[in-house]
């Protein structure tokens, strides 16, 4: 029985700035990952896939904006009955 997601983020935005140029790598991304789920990030080059994975994994310290905090639960607590 799945008791909910083990990882949730909402409204993730990442903007890279170089001088006066702004590149919006992510715009308001929401994602929920449940225990035991396999996910695929699919998109063209430059669409923000690696940026999202790096934010989720903590390689990029913080997104530019996020509407709520990331929620992480252990898989064991998500599947407990």
Order of alpha helices (4+ residues) and beta strands (2+ residues): beta-beta-alpha-beta-alpha
